[in-house]
Amino acid sequence: MLPRLASREQQAAARTNWAGNYTYNTERLDLPKTVEEVQQIVKSRSPLKALGARHSFNGVADSTGDQISLKYLDQMVVDAKSRTVAVGAGVTYGQLAPYLDGQGYALHNLASLPHISVAGACATATHGSGNRNGNLATAVSAMEIVTADGNVVVLSRERDGERFQGAVVALGGLGVVTKVTLDVQPAFQMRQVVYENLPMAQLESHLDDIFSSGYSVSLFTDWQNHRVTQVWIKSRVEPGASSKMESDFLGAKLAAKKLHPLAGHAAENCTEQMGIPGPWYERLPHFRMNFTPSSGAELQSEYFVPRDKGYEAILAVEQLRDHVTPRLLISELRTINADNLWMSPCYQRPSMAIHFTWKPEWPAVSKVLPMIEEKLAPFNAKPHWAKLFTTSASRLKSLYVKLPEYQALLGHYDPGGKFRNGFLNTNIYGG
Ligand SMILES: Cc1cc2nc3c(=O)[nH]c(=O)nc-3n(C[C@H](O)[C@H](O)[C@H](O)COP(=O)(O)OP(=O)(O)OC[C@H]3O[C@@H](n4cnc5c(N)ncnc54)[C@H](O)[C@@H]3O)c2cc1C
């Protein structure tokens, strides 16, 4: 007998992504409780796609057959000797982080929200910020995957070299990941300080200083008045270091109260600010678990440009401000270190990400995206895999030098295309 399907209510809830802008084309949602059940499902269903926490904004997790949710595979085991944690593919960062902290460990970075699954975030190269911080997938040291034939394959950074670098950011195309092993480090404390109204011109000569002013730095802007509306600086609390907060940061002023990046939204939803020290996992994300992250009613897009061209790219987008701002809730600028993951937008390129949180107005937003993509084309901007973009497949092919090898890897593990979907057909196999 095949393992359980989601109840009617669960099926209904799972039919759209978190933002509600995308309705999945699936017939069924399978909810296995063991790896053996995953194997049975994989053997008997096609097409099939793993579904994480549903936070992607496009069809990357969609299927025309079944989706499979690993939410019941939620084990977490620290190995102190190898300084790693092995997590079931259903685990979210919101579950993992407090567990790790309780064991005296931390992850190197987190995204803006803890609600997403480790497997889903790593599959799409989800990132946080920090000049020296690679995206979240760079912490992956091994993965257990049920491939199309139902067999369990384990790939590790140590043993599998280039093949591993191709498998980590796989957009769900390689198979169903059942376990992810992540590097951990000793737990640390952080503090977060917010400044308001940084003149954008400061980035012309101080971009690196600004982004290295903390462990993780985020700049928010609405693209108006050549101004960064908020600067969020997340710093590690080092023993003996001063906790004094400067009142001025390159012309920006220390916020007098806790803020939400979006005007008019409750700061209660955000992690602690005002320089108050706290655990790493309650400062690295902007938004708190058990609270709505961001706006809720929104769309998102994001483009990665080379960090050393960051200011030029900002100026290019700024030229479109009268098209962008009316559709925008907020933009965010972050930096991400280079990595060697084939399908990562930061592959061998220290990057700055230009993010857009849009009002939920797709017809209008879809007209602005090609304009942004055109302006950012000279910078070889790569779109975030899990957000909304209109970049063509042929353009993606020219941007991702490892795309042919990635296609070959998918062909090796999934020769019949069981895990292919519209997203992969368009963006990876199209053009
Ligand atoms: C409010 C909000 C804030 C966000 N902030 C950030 C941010 O700060 N930084 C950033 O980079 N992104 C951000 N994102 C985007 C988000 O991180 C990505 O969409 C991420 O992929 C979501 O993970 P998920 O668990 O919801 O995966 P899903 O959206 O469910 O799936 C994503 C992909 O992962 C694959 N997948 C999931 N589980 C498995 C598995 N077990 N085996 C194989 N493949 C699997 C799916 O097939 C799919 O291809 C944000 C999104 C939202 C809604």
Ligand as a Chemical Component Dictionary entry (heavy atoms), coordinates in Angstrom:
data_LIG
# 
_chem_comp.id                   LIG 
_chem_comp.type                 NON-POLYMER 
_chem_comp.pdbx_formal_charge   0 
_chem_comp.three_letter_code    LIG 
# 
loop_
_chem_comp_atom.comp_id 
_chem_comp_atom.atom_id 
_chem_comp_atom.alt_atom_id 
_chem_comp_atom.type_symbol 
_chem_comp_atom.charge 
_chem_comp_atom.model_Cartn_x 
_chem_comp_atom.model_Cartn_y 
_chem_comp_atom.model_Cartn_z 
_chem_comp_atom.pdbx_ordinal 
LIG C1  C1  C 0 8.574  36.414 2.714  1  
LIG C2  C2  C 0 9.699  35.774 1.975  2  
LIG C3  C3  C 0 11.011 36.153 2.246  3  
LIG C4  C4  C 0 12.067 35.563 1.542  4  
LIG N1  N1  N 0 13.346 35.935 1.867  5  
LIG C5  C5  C 0 14.379 35.407 1.178  6  
LIG C6  C6  C 0 15.724 35.769 1.499  7  
LIG O1  O1  O 0 15.990 36.481 2.465  8  
LIG N2  N2  N 0 16.716 35.282 0.714  9  
LIG C7  C7  C 0 16.466 34.474 -0.352 10 
LIG O2  O2  O 0 17.413 34.097 -1.042 11 
LIG N3  N3  N 0 15.209 34.040 -0.620 12 
LIG C8  C8  C 0 14.173 34.505 0.119  13 
LIG N4  N4  N 0 12.904 34.070 -0.163 14 
LIG C9  C9  C 0 12.712 33.022 -1.177 15 
LIG C10 C10 C 0 12.786 31.646 -0.511 16 
LIG O3  O3  O 0 13.916 31.523 0.281  17 
LIG C11 C11 C 0 12.808 30.545 -1.561 18 
LIG O4  O4  O 0 11.619 30.597 -2.244 19 
LIG C12 C12 C 0 13.005 29.138 -0.971 20 
LIG O5  O5  O 0 13.211 28.234 -2.021 21 
LIG C13 C13 C 0 11.801 28.720 -0.192 22 
LIG O6  O6  O 0 12.005 27.447 0.390  23 
LIG P1  P1  P 0 10.743 26.490 0.550  24 
LIG O7  O7  O 0 11.051 25.540 1.649  25 
LIG O8  O8  O 0 9.495  27.280 0.691  26 
LIG O9  O9  O 0 10.784 25.721 -0.840 27 
LIG P2  P2  P 0 9.663  25.558 -1.992 28 
LIG O10 O10 O 0 9.312  26.908 -2.505 29 
LIG O11 O11 O 0 8.561  24.705 -1.527 30 
LIG O12 O12 O 0 10.531 24.773 -3.091 31 
LIG C14 C14 C 0 11.636 25.392 -3.687 32 
LIG C15 C15 C 0 12.433 24.390 -4.517 33 
LIG O13 O13 O 0 13.040 23.437 -3.640 34 
LIG C16 C16 C 0 12.745 22.125 -4.086 35 
LIG N5  N5  N 0 12.670 21.251 -2.926 36 
LIG C17 C17 C 0 12.041 21.487 -1.756 37 
LIG N6  N6  N 0 12.187 20.428 -0.948 38 
LIG C18 C18 C 0 12.923 19.508 -1.616 39 
LIG C19 C19 C 0 13.372 18.190 -1.335 40 
LIG N7  N7  N 0 13.116 17.603 -0.191 41 
LIG N8  N8  N 0 14.067 17.539 -2.297 42 
LIG C20 C20 C 0 14.349 18.103 -3.489 43 
LIG N9  N9  N 0 13.939 19.355 -3.802 44 
LIG C21 C21 C 0 13.240 20.042 -2.881 45 
LIG C22 C22 C 0 11.408 22.246 -4.800 46 
LIG O14 O14 O 0 11.182 21.186 -5.692 47 
LIG C23 C23 C 0 11.606 23.574 -5.506 48 
LIG O15 O15 O 0 12.346 23.354 -6.682 49 
LIG C24 C24 C 0 11.812 34.592 0.545  50 
LIG C25 C25 C 0 10.503 34.188 0.283  51 
LIG C26 C26 C 0 9.462  34.758 1.000  52 
LIG C27 C27 C 0 8.061  34.312 0.731  53 
# 
loop_
_chem_comp_bond.comp_id 
_chem_comp_bond.atom_id_1 
_chem_comp_bond.atom_id_2 
_chem_comp_bond.value_order 
_chem_comp_bond.pdbx_ordinal 
LIG C1  C2  SING 1  
LIG C2  C3  SING 2  
LIG C2  C26 DOUB 3  
LIG C3  C4  DOUB 4  
LIG C4  N1  SING 5  
LIG C4  C24 SING 6  
LIG N1  C5  DOUB 7  
LIG C5  C6  SING 8  
LIG C5  C8  SING 9  
LIG C6  O1  DOUB 10 
LIG C6  N2  SING 11 
LIG N2  C7  SING 12 
LIG C7  O2  DOUB 13 
LIG C7  N3  SING 14 
LIG N3  C8  DOUB 15 
LIG C8  N4  SING 16 
LIG N4  C9  SING 17 
LIG N4  C24 SING 18 
LIG C9  C10 SING 19 
LIG C10 O3  SING 20 
LIG C10 C11 SING 21 
LIG C11 O4  SING 22 
LIG C11 C12 SING 23 
LIG C12 O5  SING 24 
LIG C12 C13 SING 25 
LIG C13 O6  SING 26 
LIG O6  P1  SING 27 
LIG P1  O7  DOUB 28 
LIG P1  O8  SING 29 
LIG P1  O9  SING 30 
LIG O9  P2  SING 31 
LIG P2  O10 DOUB 32 
LIG P2  O11 SING 33 
LIG P2  O12 SING 34 
LIG O12 C14 SING 35 
LIG C14 C15 SING 36 
LIG C15 O13 SING 37 
LIG C15 C23 SING 38 
LIG O13 C16 SING 39 
LIG C16 N5  SING 40 
LIG C16 C22 SING 41 
LIG N5  C17 SING 42 
LIG N5  C21 SING 43 
LIG C17 N6  DOUB 44 
LIG N6  C18 SING 45 
LIG C18 C19 SING 46 
LIG C18 C21 DOUB 47 
LIG C19 N7  SING 48 
LIG C19 N8  DOUB 49 
LIG N8  C20 SING 50 
LIG C20 N9  DOUB 51 
LIG N9  C21 SING 52 
LIG C22 O14 SING 53 
LIG C22 C23 SING 54 
LIG C23 O15 SING 55 
LIG C24 C25 DOUB 56 
LIG C25 C26 SING 57 
LIG C26 C27 SING 58 
# 
